[in-house]
Each structure stands twice: as C-alpha cells, then as structure tokens.
Amino acid sequence: MNTLDININLKKMQASADDACRLMKVLSNRDRMMLLCQIGQGEKCVSELEECLDIHQPTLSQQLTVLRNEKLVETRREGKQIYYSLSSHVALAVMDVLYQNYCSK
C-alpha cells in the first residue's frame, strides 16, 4: 500500500468516525433515544409520541427537529397531523443493538 492509499483510507476513516460520533451525540439524549425507539416501531404522529412518552411541547418539537436535521427521521403530513418515520438504517441497527443489550432482559 502506498502513501496515497493510506492517506485516502485515513480520510475516509476520519469521515466515518465523524458520522458515528454525530449519531452517538444524538442518541446520548434520553428524549431523542425514546423518540427513536417509538418511531422505530412504526410511524407515529406527534400527539401519539407526546402521549406515549410523556414528552411535552416545546421539548418534543425541539428534539424532533434535531432528529429531522440529522436525517434520522422523515415526515409526512396528513391534514393537520405530522407523522414521523425512521429514515436511517444505521440508526435502526444501533437501536437494535441497544434494545438487545438493555431492553430485552
């Protein structure tokens, strides 16, 4: 392997590490983790999330905005309701590992 290959691999590894750190930072917030757990089970509207998690405005909106900005969830509108679904297969895989180690006992 030549120096150019090592530099390219290092840059790719650093970029991947940055992406992983960004995801872990998002998951390090309990409200966001709980939201992803619920949304990961199937599409949910805001009122369903508020009711089942007991997270209220403005916290709910703030945390959903973070999840949207990080492209972990996507939305669709139906009338006045906004529905959230998980859009990141990486986040789903991490949530599965966390579930297996912390929730399935």
Summary of the structure (lengths in Angstrom):
residues: 105
radius of gyration: 16.8
end to end distance: 45.6
largest distance: 57.9
contacts: 271
relative contact order: 0.14
helix: 67%
strand: 13%
